[in-house]
Amino acid sequence: MRAPIGDFDEARPAPDCLDLLTAPVRAWTGPVPADRVLYVDTDPAIADTAVLVEHHGPELLDASANCVVVAGRRGETTTLAACLVKSAARVDVNGLVRKHLGARRASFAPMDTATGETGMEYGGITPIGLPADWPLLVDAAVVDTEWVLVGSGRRRGKLILPGKAFAQLPGAVVLEGLGVPVG
C-alpha cells in the first residue's frame, strides 16, 4: 500500500511487521485500530530528520515528530517523561516541561537512561509502548496534523499514524506551546 505521507516504497500495517519492532512497541495496545498504524522501512543511516526529509519528501518536515525522554528533578526525586513535538520544533524543557512536571530542573535524559528505560534504540524512540507510568507530553500541533511520522522503536523504520491518536496514548497530556519553533 502507498503511505499517506512521504515518498516511501511501501507502507504496511504495523501488525504485519512485528518482527521489525521492539518488544515495547509490539506489546502496545491502544484505542487506535492496529491497521491504522503503518510501518515504513527506512535506512537507519538516514534516520535523522534532516536526512530523512531530503530522501523521502520535504512535506515530512511538517508531518513528522520527534519523541525525546526528559528528566525532571526536585530534590532527590527524578521523574522521567516523554515529549512529542514536530520535527521542526524544539521541546520547551526549561519552561513548560519543567513546570508541568513540578520540577526545579529539567533536562534531556542521558542516552543510557532513555534507551534502558524504554527498551528502544536511541534515535528511534517512539511514544508507542512507553512505560505506562510515564507522562507523555504531546504538543497540540502534533495532534492537529492529519498523519504523523514517528520513530518505530528502532533506527530502522518509522511509524505513521493519525495525529489525533497521540492524544489517546497512555499518560498523554496535550499542551499548547510544548514545541518551540527552531530559528
Phi, psi and omega per residue, in radians:
M1 nan 2.740 3.122
R2 -1.490 2.420 3.095
A3 -1.233 2.499 -3.138
P4 -1.229 -0.279 3.078
I5 -2.454 2.730 3.076
G6 1.332 2.959 -3.128
D7 -1.909 1.297 -3.134
F8 -1.822 2.598 -3.134
D9 -1.093 -0.655 -3.050
E10 -2.802 2.547 3.002
A11 -2.130 2.416 3.134
R12 -2.267 2.584 3.045
P13 -0.997 2.362 -3.097
A14 -0.939 -0.649 3.125
P15 -1.058 -0.349 3.104
D16 -1.467 -0.059 -3.039
C17 -2.217 0.491 -3.033
L18 -0.996 -0.578 3.141
D19 -1.183 -0.242 -3.141
L20 -1.700 -0.033 -3.067
L21 -1.917 2.678 3.091
T22 -1.265 2.799 -3.100
A23 -0.950 -0.780 -3.139
P24 -1.086 -0.615 -3.138
V25 -1.286 -0.712 3.102
R26 -1.059 -0.620 -3.055
A27 -1.427 -0.153 -3.047
W28 -1.147 2.382 2.952
T29 -2.290 2.446 -3.102
G30 -2.779 -3.064 -3.060
P31 -1.296 -0.238 -3.135
V32 -1.519 2.210 3.103
P33 -0.962 2.359 -3.054
A34 -0.957 -0.583 -3.118
D35 -1.305 -0.107 3.047
R36 -1.570 -0.129 3.044
V37 -1.697 2.038 -3.067
L38 -1.865 2.558 3.080
Y39 -1.956 2.339 3.008
V40 -2.157 2.351 3.138
D41 -1.385 2.308 3.082
T42 -2.366 2.680 3.113
D43 -1.281 2.227 -3.136
P44 -1.069 -0.391 3.119
A45 -1.209 -0.317 3.132
I46 -2.067 0.539 -3.105
A47 -1.228 -0.483 -3.125
D48 -1.220 2.524 -2.959
T49 -0.906 -0.898 -3.044
A50 -1.036 -0.750 -3.116
V51 -1.282 -0.691 3.110
L52 -1.049 -0.786 3.134
V53 -1.081 -0.704 3.126
E54 -1.078 -0.647 -3.101
H55 -1.507 -0.539 -2.991
H56 -2.095 0.194 3.013
G57 2.067 2.294 -3.091
P58 -1.115 -0.411 3.135
E59 -1.146 -0.310 -3.141
L60 -1.191 -0.388 3.120
L61 -1.051 -0.664 3.130
D62 -1.567 -0.210 -3.078
A63 -1.982 0.296 3.095
S64 -2.157 2.742 -3.135
A65 -2.402 2.632 3.097
N66 -1.921 2.441 3.102
C67 -1.939 2.114 3.135
V68 -2.141 2.640 3.119
V69 -1.744 2.295 3.130
V70 -2.106 2.744 3.094
A71 -2.164 2.115 3.064
G72 -1.808 2.315 -3.115
R73 -2.122 2.395 2.998
R74 -2.445 1.921 -3.072
G75 1.099 -2.228 -3.128
E76 -1.552 -0.058 -3.062
T77 -1.664 2.251 3.053
T78 -2.037 2.273 3.087
T79 -1.975 2.167 3.056
L80 -1.622 2.513 3.113
A81 -2.605 2.857 3.033
A82 -1.992 2.564 3.105
C83 -2.188 2.371 3.134
L84 -2.131 2.025 3.120
V85 -2.322 2.778 3.086
K86 -1.044 2.617 -3.056
S87 -1.087 -0.440 -3.136
A88 -1.536 0.221 -3.124
A89 -2.203 2.895 3.014
R90 -2.037 2.698 -3.128
V91 -1.355 2.321 3.079
D92 -1.382 1.278 -3.041
V93 -1.151 -0.829 -3.037
N94 -1.428 -0.116 3.098
G95 -1.908 -1.594 -3.028
L96 -1.079 -0.748 -3.117
V97 -1.135 -0.862 -3.123
R98 -1.002 -0.803 -3.137
K99 -1.146 -0.760 -3.107
H100 -1.113 -0.630 -3.132
L101 -1.455 -0.112 -3.101
G102 1.121 0.628 -3.067
A103 -1.810 2.647 3.014
R104 -1.356 -0.647 3.118
R105 -2.342 2.554 3.064
A106 -2.438 2.547 3.126
S107 -2.733 2.974 3.042
F108 -1.189 2.407 3.124
A109 -1.193 2.567 3.056
P110 -1.014 2.628 -3.093
M111 -0.961 -0.774 -3.133
D112 -1.076 -0.656 3.107
T113 -1.181 -0.828 -3.100
A114 -1.047 -0.807 -3.110
T115 -1.320 -0.680 -3.128
G116 -1.155 -0.715 -3.102
E117 -1.351 -0.505 -3.116
T118 -1.633 -0.428 -3.037
G119 1.300 0.359 -3.107
M120 -2.068 2.892 3.132
E121 -1.474 2.511 3.063
Y122 -1.102 2.331 -3.084
G123 1.583 -0.028 3.125
G124 -2.372 0.174 -3.096
I125 -1.054 2.364 -3.081
T126 -2.203 2.697 3.098
P127 -1.300 -0.171 3.132
I128 -1.526 2.109 3.103
G129 1.607 0.266 3.090
L130 -1.202 2.808 3.059
P131 -0.928 2.347 -3.002
A132 -1.077 -0.457 -3.091
D133 -1.588 0.060 3.129
W134 -1.474 2.470 2.892
P135 -1.233 2.479 3.019
L136 -2.052 1.832 -3.130
L137 -1.575 2.133 -3.035
V138 -2.096 2.200 3.078
D139 -1.182 2.388 -3.115
A140 -1.000 -0.535 -3.139
A141 -1.113 -0.533 3.096
V142 -1.198 -0.795 -3.117
V143 -1.096 -0.556 -3.118
D144 -1.434 0.027 -3.137
T145 -1.658 2.309 -3.042
E146 -0.999 -0.968 3.116
W147 -2.218 2.410 -3.084
V148 -2.255 2.349 3.077
L149 -1.666 2.206 3.104
V150 -2.351 3.011 3.082
G151 -1.081 2.890 -3.132
S152 -1.949 0.067 -3.037
G153 1.748 -0.262 3.081
R154 -2.262 2.842 3.054
R155 -1.240 -0.490 3.093
R156 -1.504 2.204 3.069
G157 1.579 2.667 3.119
K158 -2.383 2.799 3.048
L159 -1.952 2.547 3.061
I160 -2.174 2.230 3.076
L161 -2.628 2.857 -3.140
P162 -1.061 2.420 3.135
G163 -0.978 -0.669 -3.124
K164 -1.083 -0.403 -3.124
A165 -1.117 -0.533 -3.094
F166 -1.148 -0.511 3.115
A167 -1.225 -0.282 -3.095
Q168 -1.740 -0.021 -3.133
L169 -1.263 2.694 3.125
P170 -0.966 2.332 3.097
G171 1.319 0.075 -3.058
A172 -1.223 2.353 3.025
V173 -2.293 2.096 -3.128
V174 -1.548 2.221 -3.096
L175 -2.217 2.273 3.008
E176 -1.256 2.335 3.033
G177 1.430 0.187 3.084
L178 -1.138 -0.658 3.089
G179 -1.653 2.200 3.141
V180 -1.866 2.198 -3.127
P181 -0.958 2.426 3.104
V182 -1.457 2.379 3.080
G183 1.407 nan nan
